Amino acid sequence: MATIFVLIGIAIYFIPSIVAFNRHVEPRVAILLLNIFFGWTFLVWVAMLIWAYQARQAY
């Protein structure tokens, strides 16, 4: 049961990176690195989520 909560927590933690990679935005590697190192702060997490949705898509 604890494993499920850990996996759900990891998925929630990486939502900005998942959104960035699924939308193929240009700074997706930057969003991933910031998510890894600073995603634990809620303010940075929200800022990266907004950035992932507003960034220009690379085709």
ChimeraX attribute file (.defattr): number of C-alpha atoms within 10 A of each C-alpha:
attribute: neighborCount
match mode: 1-to-1
recipient: residues
	/A:1	5
	/A:2	7
	/A:3	8
	/A:4	9
	/A:5	10
	/A:6	11
	/A:7	11
	/A:8	11
	/A:9	11
	/A:10	11
	/A:11	13
	/A:12	11
	/A:13	17
	/A:14	18
	/A:15	19
	/A:16	26
	/A:17	25
	/A:18	18
	/A:19	19
	/A:20	27
	/A:21	18
	/A:22	12
	/A:23	17
	/A:24	16
	/A:25	20
	/A:26	16
	/A:27	16
	/A:28	23
	/A:29	13
	/A:30	13
	/A:31	25
	/A:32	20
	/A:33	12
	/A:34	17
	/A:35	21
	/A:36	14
	/A:37	9
	/A:38	14
	/A:39	22
	/A:40	12
	/A:41	10
	/A:42	11
	/A:43	11
	/A:44	14
	/A:45	22
	/A:46	14
	/A:47	13
	/A:48	24
	/A:49	20
	/A:50	14
	/A:51	18
	/A:52	26
	/A:53	14
	/A:54	11
	/A:55	15
	/A:56	13
	/A:57	16
	/A:58	10
	/A:59	7
